[in-house]
Amino acid sequence: MNHTNPADVELELLIGLFFSEPAELGQFEEVASADMPSCEQGLLAHDHHMTVTVEKHHGSPVDVRVLKTLVEGDSYSRKILLTRQSDGCVVQFGIVRLDLSLLEDEVRAEIESQKTPLGRVLIEHNVLREVKLLKLYRITADQALAQSFGIKPGETCYGRTALIYCNGLPAVELLEIVGNC
C-alpha cells in the first residue's frame, strides 16, 4: 500500500488504477449511513465481507467476473463485477488493490486465478481478517458504471470504501458499489 495512512483508502487513487479520472465512473458524494436507502444501507454500512453480504441478500452464491487486472510487483489490482449464479445479474462493481506479499502462496495463486470472489478465497483459506468500513458514497453513475448495472447514466447507486486487514496488516483496499436492490 503506498498511501500515507494505512487505515485509509484514497478513492481517487483506487479509481485511477482503471480510469483516467473518477468522473468516468461517476460523481461521488460522501454520505452518512442514515442518508442511504435502507436496502443499500444494509448492503454497505457494515464491517463484513461483501461477498457474504450480497450472497445472503440475493439468496444466491455469486461469481466474480474480472474485467481488467493490473500487476506491479506484489501489488495486484482488479476491476470486477460480482454476478448472481442464479441468473447472472450484476449485483456489485468493484475495484480491489491488494498486497500479495501479505498472503500465503496458495491464497495468492487462487486470487490470481480469477475464478473465485476475493472474500470467498480469504474465508475458505481461513486467513485471519478484519474488514474496516471507511466511507459511504452516493454515486451518480456515468457510462461505465451505468453499463455495468444496466441502468441509465445519471441514475443513483451507492458504494463504499473499505480496508481488509489480513493477519493484522492492511492488505486489501476496496471500492464496492452495489446495484439497485
N, CA, C and O of each residue as an XYZ file, in Angstrom:
724
protein
N       0.864     -1.161      0.000
C       0.000      0.000      0.000
C       0.912      1.225      0.000
O       1.850      1.317      0.792
N       0.630      2.127     -0.868
C       1.548      3.243     -0.982
C       0.903      4.586     -0.657
O       1.197      5.593     -1.301
N       0.037      4.598      0.328
C      -0.505      5.871      0.776
C      -0.030      6.112      2.198
O       0.428      5.188      2.869
N      -0.140      7.353      2.658
C       0.481      7.716      3.919
C      -0.223      7.149      5.134
O       0.444      6.824      6.116
N      -1.531      7.016      5.113
C      -2.270      6.484      6.250
C      -2.769      5.089      5.899
O      -3.695      4.961      5.097
N      -2.180      4.029      6.480
C      -2.592      2.681      6.113
C      -4.016      2.342      6.530
O      -4.530      1.291      6.149
N      -4.664      3.207      7.303
C      -6.034      2.947      7.727
C      -7.024      3.723      6.861
O      -8.158      3.957      7.278
N      -6.609      4.119      5.670
C      -7.494      4.867      4.791
C      -7.335      4.332      3.369
O      -6.333      3.697      3.040
N      -8.315      4.591      2.552
C      -8.277      4.238      1.148
C      -8.580      5.510      0.386
O      -9.606      6.148      0.621
N      -7.705      5.881     -0.515
C      -7.919      7.086     -1.295
C      -8.731      6.732     -2.536
O      -8.257      6.043     -3.439
N      -9.964      7.223     -2.554
C     -10.909      6.912     -3.622
C     -10.325      7.214     -4.998
O     -10.392      6.376     -5.898
N      -9.756      8.399     -5.167
C      -9.243      8.803     -6.477
C      -8.108      7.887     -6.954
O      -8.001      7.581     -8.141
N      -7.268      7.459     -6.013
C      -6.165      6.571     -6.397
C      -6.668      5.198     -6.823
O      -6.161      4.613     -7.780
N      -7.670      4.687     -6.108
C      -8.234      3.388     -6.490
C      -8.904      3.466     -7.856
O      -8.652      2.630     -8.724
N      -9.754      4.466     -8.044
C     -10.427      4.621     -9.342
C      -9.398      4.850    -10.438
O      -9.540      4.350    -11.554
N      -8.348      5.621    -10.102
C      -7.314      5.946    -11.074
C      -6.523      4.756    -11.583
O      -5.808      4.870    -12.578
N      -6.640      3.623    -10.921
C      -5.991      2.419    -11.418
C      -6.566      1.990    -12.771
O      -5.862      1.407    -13.596
N      -7.855      2.285    -12.990
C      -8.524      1.807    -14.198
C      -9.246      2.893    -15.000
O      -9.733      2.627    -16.099
N      -9.319      4.101    -14.463
C      -9.980      5.210    -15.149
C      -9.077      6.431    -15.082
O      -8.380      6.634    -14.088
N      -9.083      7.251    -16.140
C      -8.208      8.424    -16.137
C      -8.663      9.471    -15.130
O      -7.855     10.281    -14.677
N      -9.941      9.465    -14.773
C     -10.441     10.348    -13.719
C     -11.716      9.745    -13.121
O     -12.436      9.024    -13.811
N     -12.005     10.033    -11.841
C     -13.173      9.440    -11.170
C     -14.499      9.692    -11.894
O     -15.392      8.845    -11.864
N     -14.629     10.849    -12.543
C     -15.888     11.187    -13.218
C     -16.248     10.201    -14.324
O     -17.419     10.095    -14.689
N     -15.265      9.474    -14.869
C     -15.578      8.466    -15.883
C     -16.433      7.350    -15.309
O     -17.207      6.719    -16.030
N     -16.295      7.106    -14.010
C     -17.088      6.085    -13.336
C     -18.382      6.692    -12.805
O     -19.451      6.095    -12.922
N     -18.276      7.887    -12.218
C     -19.453      8.560    -11.677
C     -19.056      9.721    -10.802
O     -17.872      9.973    -10.577
N     -20.063     10.432    -10.306
C     -19.862     11.533     -9.370
C     -20.072     10.975     -7.969
O     -21.141     10.441     -7.672
N     -19.078     11.091     -7.115
C     -19.105     10.518     -5.772
C     -19.359     11.597     -4.738
O     -18.694     12.633     -4.725
N     -20.328     11.342     -3.871
C     -20.644     12.248     -2.767
C     -20.658     11.420     -1.487
O     -21.449     10.487     -1.354
N     -19.782     11.763     -0.547
C     -19.750     11.034      0.714
C     -21.053     11.275      1.463
O     -21.536     12.405      1.532
N     -21.624     10.203      2.026
C     -22.884     10.301      2.765
C     -22.782      9.524      4.072
O     -21.944      8.636      4.224
N     -23.642      9.875      4.997
C     -23.770      9.117      6.240
C     -24.687      7.923      5.991
O     -25.524      7.952      5.090
N     -24.527      6.905      6.774
C     -25.357      5.718      6.667
C     -26.846      6.073      6.706
O     -27.643      5.521      5.947
N     -27.208      6.987      7.585
C     -28.615      7.383      7.746
C     -29.194      8.051      6.503
O     -30.414      8.144      6.362
N     -28.330      8.517      5.603
C     -28.782      9.203      4.388
C     -28.881      8.264      3.183
O     -29.011      8.716      2.046
N     -28.817      6.958      3.441
C     -28.908      5.968      2.374
C     -30.245      5.244      2.462
O     -30.803      5.110      3.552
N     -30.769      4.774      1.325
C     -31.954      3.911      1.385
C     -31.642      2.678      2.236
O     -30.495      2.234      2.289
N     -32.649      2.133      2.894
C     -32.410      1.049      3.851
C     -31.769     -0.183      3.216
O     -30.921     -0.817      3.844
N     -32.142     -0.530      2.014
C     -31.563     -1.713      1.368
C     -30.065     -1.522      1.144
O     -29.268     -2.384      1.515
N     -29.680     -0.408      0.544
C     -28.269     -0.128      0.286
C     -27.499      0.031      1.594
O     -26.340     -0.374      1.692
N     -28.140      0.617      2.588
C     -27.522      0.755      3.902
C     -27.172     -0.628      4.461
O     -26.073     -0.837      4.974
N     -28.113     -1.566      4.358
C     -27.876     -2.920      4.840
C     -26.768     -3.636      4.076
O     -26.043     -4.455      4.641
N     -26.642     -3.323      2.791
C     -25.617     -3.962      1.976
C     -24.220     -3.377      2.193
O     -23.221     -4.067      1.995
N     -24.149     -2.099      2.600
C     -22.848     -1.413      2.621
C     -22.358     -0.945      3.985
O     -21.148     -0.899      4.209
N     -23.244     -0.599      4.895
C     -22.847      0.024      6.164
C     -22.559     -1.024      7.237
O     -23.319     -1.178      8.193
N     -21.450     -1.738      7.061
C     -21.070     -2.800      7.994
C     -19.583     -3.103      7.830
O     -18.934     -2.615      6.905
N     -19.063     -3.907      8.736
C     -17.666     -4.329      8.689
C     -17.565     -5.820      8.380
O     -16.929     -6.577      9.113
N     -18.202     -6.227      7.283
C     -18.205     -7.634      6.864
C     -17.795     -7.724      5.399
O     -17.773     -6.720      4.687
N     -17.471     -8.931      4.961
C     -17.156     -9.167      3.550
C     -18.399     -8.946      2.700
O     -19.489     -9.398      3.048
N     -18.226     -8.249      1.588
C     -19.348     -8.021      0.682
C     -19.789     -9.319      0.008
O     -20.972     -9.478     -0.293
N     -18.882    -10.230     -0.232
C     -19.264    -11.493     -0.866
C     -20.368    -12.165     -0.057
O     -21.403    -12.540     -0.609
N     -20.156    -12.317      1.227
C     -21.130    -12.956      2.108
C     -22.415    -12.131      2.168
O     -23.516    -12.681      2.117
N     -22.271    -10.819      2.276
C     -23.425     -9.927      2.407
C     -24.318     -9.975      1.173
O     -25.536    -10.106      1.298
N     -23.725     -9.868     -0.025
C     -24.569     -9.881     -1.227
C     -25.150    -11.259     -1.487
O     -26.261    -11.368     -2.005
N     -24.422    -12.317     -1.138
C     -24.986    -13.662     -1.312
C     -26.204    -13.848     -0.406
O     -27.221    -14.391     -0.837
N     -26.104    -13.410      0.814
C     -27.233    -13.530      1.743
C     -28.413    -12.684      1.265
O     -29.551    -13.152      1.258
N     -28.145    -11.448      0.869
C     -29.215    -10.541      0.423
C     -29.935    -11.076     -0.812
O     -31.163    -11.028     -0.894
N     -29.163    -11.586     -1.770
C     -29.750    -12.029     -3.041
C     -30.167    -13.496     -3.033
O     -30.759    -13.977     -3.999
N     -29.864    -14.209     -1.951
C     -30.263    -15.604     -1.865
C     -29.605    -16.476     -2.918
O     -30.188    -17.456     -3.381
N     -28.377    -16.111     -3.295
C     -27.672    -16.853     -4.334
C     -26.169    -16.662     -4.158
O     -25.718    -15.567     -3.822
N     -25.395    -17.718     -4.382
C     -23.940    -17.516     -4.439
C     -23.615    -16.566     -5.589
O     -24.412    -16.406     -6.513
N     -22.447    -15.941     -5.527
C     -22.031    -15.034     -6.592
C     -20.747    -15.525     -7.241
O     -19.940    -16.213     -6.616
N     -20.576    -15.162     -8.492
C     -19.352    -15.428     -9.240
C     -18.647    -14.104     -9.468
O     -19.277    -13.047     -9.468
N     -17.345    -14.164     -9.662
C     -16.580    -12.963     -9.988
C     -16.299    -12.954    -11.493
O     -15.954    -13.976    -12.086
N     -16.455    -11.784    -12.084
C     -16.083    -11.571    -13.480
C     -15.009    -10.478    -13.464
O     -15.307     -9.312    -13.204
N     -13.785    -10.855    -13.740
C     -12.687     -9.893    -13.729
C     -12.659     -9.175    -15.078
O     -12.512     -9.801    -16.127
N     -12.801     -7.853    -15.028
C     -12.832     -7.049    -16.247
C     -11.437     -6.626    -16.686
O     -11.146     -6.542    -17.879
N     -10.573     -6.360    -15.695
C      -9.222     -5.901    -16.016
C      -8.349     -6.074    -14.785
O      -8.822     -5.930    -13.658
N      -7.070     -6.384    -14.999
C      -6.125     -6.505    -13.887
C      -4.917     -5.618    -14.151
O      -4.621     -5.233    -15.282
N      -4.240     -5.315    -13.058
C      -3.007     -4.536    -13.102
C      -2.086     -5.125    -12.037
O      -2.450     -5.194    -10.863
N      -0.890     -5.550    -12.454
C       0.069     -6.132    -11.516
C       1.353     -5.325    -11.579
O       1.941     -5.137    -12.644
N       1.775     -4.851    -10.410
C       3.042     -4.126    -10.288
C       3.760     -4.686     -9.066
O       3.468     -4.294     -7.936
N       4.696     -5.601     -9.292
C       5.370     -6.263     -8.181
C       4.363     -7.081     -7.386
O       3.665     -7.927     -7.945
N       4.285     -6.829     -6.071
C       3.330     -7.541     -5.221
C       1.982     -6.841     -5.140
O       1.084     -7.314     -4.443
N       1.826     -5.726     -5.839
C       0.546     -5.021     -5.858
C      -0.302     -5.581     -6.999
O       0.065     -5.492     -8.171
N      -1.443     -6.158     -6.626
C      -2.352     -6.781     -7.592
C      -3.683     -6.053     -7.507
O      -4.306     -6.008     -6.447
N      -4.118     -5.484     -8.626
C      -5.388     -4.748     -8.662
C      -6.286     -5.357     -9.721
O      -5.826     -5.867    -10.743
N      -7.592     -5.287     -9.445
C      -8.531     -5.735    -10.463
C      -9.832     -4.983    -10.364
O     -10.269     -4.566     -9.292
N     -10.440     -4.827    -11.534
C     -11.767     -4.232    -11.671
C     -12.697     -5.402    -11.933
O     -12.475     -6.187    -12.855
N     -13.759     -5.519    -11.105
C     -14.572     -6.734    -11.163
C     -16.070     -6.442    -11.137
O     -16.515     -5.345    -10.798
N     -16.809     -7.451    -11.502
C     -18.248     -7.499    -11.279
C     -18.530     -8.779    -10.510
O     -17.917     -9.814    -10.772
N     -19.464     -8.709     -9.554
C     -19.991     -9.911     -8.931
C     -21.364    -10.147     -9.539
O     -22.183     -9.232     -9.625
N     -21.608    -11.385     -9.960
C     -22.882    -11.735    -10.583
C     -23.528    -12.885     -9.824
O     -22.848    -13.783     -9.329
N     -24.868    -12.840     -9.743
C     -25.597    -13.938     -9.092
C     -25.484    -15.192     -9.941
O     -25.656    -15.146    -11.160
N     -25.196    -16.309     -9.294
C     -25.163    -17.583    -10.020
C     -26.556    -17.954    -10.519
O     -26.692    -18.613    -11.550
N     -27.587    -17.533     -9.796
C     -28.951    -17.926    -10.151
C     -29.404    -17.395    -11.502
O     -30.149    -18.070    -12.212
N     -28.955    -16.173    -11.874
C     -29.439    -15.590    -13.129
C     -28.415    -14.720    -13.855
O     -28.734    -14.147    -14.897
N     -27.194    -14.607    -13.331
C     -26.154    -13.822    -13.986
C     -26.264    -12.317    -13.795
O     -25.465    -11.565    -14.351
N     -27.243    -11.867    -13.017
C     -27.449    -10.438    -12.786
C     -26.250     -9.845    -12.032
O     -25.764    -10.438    -11.068
N     -25.777     -8.675    -12.476
C     -24.679     -7.983    -11.798
C     -25.202     -7.374    -10.507
O     -26.157     -6.597    -10.522
N     -24.576     -7.725     -9.390
C     -25.003     -7.209     -8.086
C     -23.968     -6.275     -7.459
O     -24.276     -5.548     -6.515
N     -22.726     -6.296     -7.991
C     -21.698     -5.420     -7.434
C     -20.620     -5.129     -8.472
O     -20.208     -6.008     -9.229
N     -20.175     -3.880     -8.489
C     -18.996     -3.446     -9.237
C     -17.923     -3.171     -8.198
O     -18.223     -2.639     -7.129
N     -16.686     -3.523     -8.491
C     -15.645     -3.261     -7.509
C     -14.289     -3.017     -8.119
O     -13.986     -3.457     -9.228
N     -13.480     -2.302     -7.361
C     -12.057     -2.156     -7.652
C     -11.335     -2.578     -6.388
O     -11.635     -2.106     -5.291
N     -10.378     -3.475     -6.561
C      -9.646     -4.050     -5.450
C      -8.150     -3.869     -5.712
O      -7.671     -4.098     -6.823
N      -7.425     -3.456     -4.680
C      -5.959     -3.443     -4.767
C      -5.443     -4.164     -3.534
O      -5.779     -3.804     -2.405
N      -4.617     -5.192     -3.759
C      -4.117     -5.921     -2.609
C      -2.620     -6.127     -2.684
O      -2.017     -6.149     -3.757
N      -2.045     -6.278     -1.507
C      -0.623     -6.527     -1.364
C      -0.431     -8.032     -1.231
O      -0.624     -8.603     -0.157
N      -0.051     -8.663     -2.333
C       0.087    -10.126     -2.357
C       1.183    -10.637     -1.443
O       1.162    -11.804     -1.052
N       2.143     -9.787     -1.094
C       3.237    -10.237     -0.228
C       2.750    -10.586      1.176
O       3.461    -11.246      1.933
N       1.539    -10.145      1.526
C       0.994    -10.418      2.856
C       0.166    -11.701      2.908
O      -0.417    -12.029      3.941
N       0.118    -12.416      1.799
C      -0.691    -13.631      1.723
C       0.184    -14.845      1.392
O       1.219    -14.718      0.738
N      -0.247    -16.011      1.853
C       0.466    -17.244      1.542
C       0.361    -17.545      0.048
O      -0.575    -17.110     -0.623
N       1.335    -18.294     -0.458
C       1.397    -18.586     -1.896
C       0.120    -19.223     -2.429
O      -0.323    -18.889     -3.528
N      -0.472    -20.131     -1.669
C      -1.691    -20.817     -2.107
C      -2.856    -19.837     -2.251
O      -3.632    -19.926     -3.202
N      -2.975    -18.903     -1.305
C      -4.026    -17.888     -1.345
C      -3.784    -16.954     -2.524
O      -4.699    -16.626     -3.280
N      -2.548    -16.541     -2.660
C      -2.162    -15.656     -3.765
C      -2.501    -16.299     -5.116
O      -3.071    -15.646     -5.990
N      -2.154    -17.562     -5.280
C      -2.407    -18.259     -6.542
C      -3.901    -18.343     -6.840
O      -4.316    -18.163     -7.985
N      -4.710    -18.614     -5.817
C      -6.149    -18.699     -6.057
C      -6.738    -17.344     -6.428
O      -7.620    -17.268     -7.283
N      -6.267    -16.285     -5.802
C      -6.733    -14.936     -6.155
C      -6.362    -14.629     -7.601
O      -7.191    -14.148     -8.373
N      -5.113    -14.907     -7.960
C      -4.646    -14.614     -9.318
C      -5.317    -15.484    -10.377
O      -5.299    -15.133    -11.557
N      -5.912    -16.618     -9.979
C      -6.623    -17.465    -10.937
C      -7.916    -16.808    -11.407
O      -8.456    -17.181    -12.448
N      -8.417    -15.834    -10.650
C      -9.588    -15.029    -11.001
C     -10.872    -15.843    -11.121
O     -11.783    -15.448    -11.848
N     -10.959    -16.965    -10.427
C     -12.131    -17.829    -10.530
C     -13.109    -17.665     -9.374
O     -14.275    -18.042     -9.493
N     -12.641    -17.100     -8.242
C     -13.439    -17.048     -7.021
C     -13.403    -15.635     -6.457
O     -12.348    -15.001     -6.464
N     -14.554    -15.117     -5.958
C     -14.536    -13.794     -5.330
C     -13.515    -13.735     -4.194
O     -13.322    -14.710     -3.468
N     -12.871    -12.587     -4.052
C     -11.809    -12.406     -3.061
C     -12.248    -12.785     -1.653
O     -11.542    -13.518     -0.959
N     -13.408    -12.291     -1.226
C     -13.888    -12.609      0.123
C     -13.992    -14.099      0.356
O     -13.622    -14.592      1.422
N     -14.495    -14.824     -0.637
C     -14.637    -16.280     -0.524
C     -13.262    -16.938     -0.398
O     -13.099    -17.867      0.393
N     -12.274    -16.473     -1.162
C     -10.924    -17.043     -1.082
C     -10.366    -16.862      0.324
O      -9.838    -17.809      0.906
N     -10.477    -15.656      0.877
C      -9.933    -15.391      2.210
C     -10.633    -16.234      3.275
O      -9.995    -16.755      4.190
N     -11.946    -16.359      3.141
C     -12.722    -17.155      4.098
C     -12.337    -18.634      4.003
O     -12.068    -19.270      5.023
N     -12.309    -19.182      2.789
C     -12.029    -20.602      2.612
C     -10.619    -20.989      3.044
O     -10.379    -22.137      3.419
N      -9.688    -20.043      2.997
C      -8.310    -20.320      3.407
C      -8.051    -19.904      4.854
O      -6.912    -19.914      5.320
N      -9.121    -19.541      5.555
C      -9.022    -19.168      6.971
C      -7.971    -18.098      7.241
O      -7.269    -18.134      8.252
N      -7.878    -17.139      6.310
C      -6.971    -16.013      6.525
C      -7.577    -15.157      7.633
O      -8.732    -14.742      7.542
N      -6.799    -14.898      8.673
C      -7.269    -14.043      9.759
C      -7.471    -12.650      9.173
O      -6.517    -12.023      8.713
N      -8.710    -12.169      9.189
C      -9.012    -10.916      8.508
C      -9.993    -10.079      9.314
O     -10.800    -10.585     10.094
N      -9.886     -8.782      9.090
C     -10.803     -7.824      9.686
C     -11.155     -6.818      8.599
O     -10.271     -6.216      7.991
N     -12.450     -6.640      8.358
C     -12.908     -5.681      7.362
C     -13.249     -4.385      8.088
O     -13.972     -4.392      9.084
N     -12.726     -3.282      7.584
C     -12.999     -1.982      8.188
C     -13.675     -1.076      7.160
O     -13.064     -0.682      6.167
N     -14.941     -0.753      7.410
C     -15.670      0.207      6.580
C     -15.025      1.568      6.769
O     -14.754      1.976      7.898
N     -14.777      2.278      5.666
C     -14.163      3.596      5.759
C     -15.163      4.703      5.428
O     -15.466      5.532      6.287
N     -15.677      4.731      4.206
C     -16.594      5.795      3.799
C     -17.709      5.224      2.939
O     -17.531      4.224      2.243
N     -18.874      5.885      3.002
C     -20.035      5.526      2.193
C     -20.261      6.633      1.162
O     -19.993      7.805      1.427
N     -20.755      6.248     -0.014
C     -20.936      7.212     -1.102
C     -22.280      7.047     -1.801
O     -22.773      5.934     -1.984
N     -22.860      8.182     -2.188
C     -23.950      8.239     -3.160
C     -23.269      8.545     -4.478
O     -22.482      9.487     -4.574
N     -23.567      7.756     -5.489
C     -22.857      7.871     -6.761
C     -23.848      8.115     -7.882
O     -24.815      7.372     -8.050
N     -23.593      9.162     -8.640
C     -24.354      9.403     -9.860
C     -23.572      8.706    -10.966
O     -22.474      9.130    -11.326
N     -24.143      7.647    -11.493
C     -23.431      6.774    -12.435
C     -23.119      7.471    -13.744
O     -23.964      8.165    -14.309
N     -21.893      7.281    -14.224
C     -21.537      7.675    -15.576
C     -21.636      6.417    -16.445
O     -22.097      5.373    -15.983
N     -21.210      6.519    -17.682
C     -21.428      5.456    -18.662
C     -20.907      4.093    -18.220
O     -21.630      3.103    -18.331
N     -19.678      4.016    -17.725
C     -19.085      2.709    -17.379
C     -19.858      2.013    -16.269
O     -20.137      0.817    -16.354
N     -20.199      2.758    -15.238
C     -20.936      2.165    -14.122
C     -22.366      1.835    -14.537
O     -22.889      0.772    -14.203
N     -22.986      2.746    -15.263
C     -24.356      2.514    -15.739
C     -24.424      1.255    -16.602
O     -25.346      0.451    -16.469
N     -23.455      1.097    -17.474
C     -23.429     -0.079    -18.349
C     -23.271     -1.363    -17.533
O     -23.893     -2.380    -17.843
N     -22.439     -1.315    -16.494
C     -22.232     -2.497    -15.654
C     -23.524     -2.974    -15.005
O     -23.777     -4.175    -14.913
N     -24.349     -2.010    -14.551
C     -25.576     -2.357    -13.839
C     -26.825     -2.364    -14.729
O     -27.917     -2.685    -14.259
N     -26.671     -2.017    -15.997
C     -27.831     -1.974    -16.888
C     -28.799     -0.859    -16.526
O     -30.016     -1.017    -16.630
N     -28.236      0.287    -16.094
C     -29.053      1.457    -15.768
C     -28.650      2.591    -16.702
O     -27.731      2.443    -17.508
N     -29.332      3.712    -16.593
C     -29.017      4.866    -17.427
C     -27.990      5.750    -16.731
O     -28.018      5.884    -15.508
N     -27.079      6.359    -17.499
C     -26.176      7.337    -16.892
C     -27.005      8.409    -16.178
O     -28.043      8.844    -16.677
N     -26.534      8.819    -15.022
C     -27.255      9.814    -14.228
C     -28.075      9.201    -13.113
O     -28.496      9.903    -12.194
N     -28.312      7.886    -13.183
C     -29.049      7.230    -12.102
C     -28.132      7.086    -10.882
O     -26.906      7.110    -10.996
N     -28.758      6.937     -9.721
C     -28.025      6.882     -8.458
C     -27.800      5.445     -8.007
O     -28.682      4.592     -8.109
N     -26.605      5.207     -7.511
C     -26.308      3.956     -6.823
C     -25.423      4.307     -5.626
O     -25.063      5.468     -5.434
N     -25.082      3.316     -4.837
C     -24.350      3.561     -3.592
C     -23.153      2.636     -3.492
O     -23.144      1.533     -4.039
N     -22.137      3.116     -2.774
C     -20.931      2.328     -2.622
C     -20.192      2.664     -1.343
O     -20.647      3.458     -0.520
N     -19.048      2.039     -1.205
C     -18.230      2.254     -0.011
C     -16.764      2.007     -0.341
O     -16.424      1.341     -1.318
N     -15.915      2.565      0.505
C     -14.524      2.161      0.526
C     -14.321      1.396      1.828
O     -14.939      1.700      2.848
N     -13.450      0.408      1.772
C     -13.167     -0.414      2.938
C     -11.736     -0.913      2.838
O     -11.106     -0.859      1.782
N     -11.253     -1.392      3.951
C      -9.907     -1.923      4.037
C     -10.000     -3.276      4.729
O     -10.688     -3.417      5.740
N      -9.310     -4.265      4.187
C      -9.254     -5.575      4.832
C      -7.844     -5.769      5.388
O      -6.846     -5.683      4.673
N      -7.809     -6.032      6.677
C      -6.550     -6.377      7.331
C      -6.436     -7.892      7.298
O      -7.364     -8.599      7.694
N      -5.306     -8.387      6.830
C      -5.046     -9.824      6.835
C      -3.914    -10.079      7.815
O      -2.824     -9.520      7.693
N      -4.195    -10.933      8.785
C      -3.213    -11.232      9.830
C      -2.689     -9.954     10.484
O      -1.507     -9.847     10.811
N      -3.587     -8.993     10.667
C      -3.268     -7.762     11.372
C      -2.664     -6.656     10.528
O      -2.413     -5.567     11.044
N      -2.422     -6.898      9.247
C      -1.800     -5.890      8.387
C      -2.768     -5.431      7.301
O      -3.527     -6.243      6.772
N      -2.754     -4.123      6.957
C      -3.652     -3.624      5.905
C      -3.234     -4.191      4.553
O      -2.208     -3.798      3.999
N      -4.035     -5.116      4.027
C      -3.642     -5.861      2.835
C      -4.496     -5.572      1.604
O      -4.019     -5.715      0.479
N      -5.756     -5.166      1.800
C      -6.673     -5.046      0.675
C      -7.448     -3.737      0.757
O      -8.117     -3.461      1.753
N      -7.351     -2.933     -0.304
C      -8.140     -1.709     -0.422
C      -9.304     -1.992     -1.361
O      -9.133     -2.648     -2.388
N     -10.483     -1.500     -1.011
C     -11.687     -1.824     -1.766
C     -12.540     -0.614     -2.098
O     -12.707      0.286     -1.275
N     -13.072     -0.600     -3.292
C     -14.199      0.241     -3.663
C     -15.272     -0.729     -4.094
O     -15.079     -1.497     -5.037
N     -16.422     -0.701     -3.400
C     -17.505     -1.641     -3.682
C     -18.783     -0.849     -3.911
O     -19.192     -0.053     -3.066
N     -19.413     -1.074     -5.065
C     -20.633     -0.361     -5.444
C     -21.702     -1.405     -5.737
O     -21.474     -2.348     -6.495
N     -22.868     -1.226     -5.129
C     -23.945     -2.199     -5.329
C     -24.961     -1.693     -6.340
O     -25.190     -0.492     -6.479
N     -25.564     -2.648     -7.041
C     -26.638     -2.325     -7.970
C     -27.908     -2.032     -7.188
O     -27.951     -2.201     -5.969
N     -28.925     -1.597     -7.885
C     -30.190     -1.305     -7.224
C     -30.744     -2.563     -6.581
O     -30.665     -3.656     -7.141
N     -31.304     -2.388     -5.398
C     -31.798     -3.534     -4.606
C     -32.979     -4.211     -5.222
O     -33.493     -5.182     -4.667
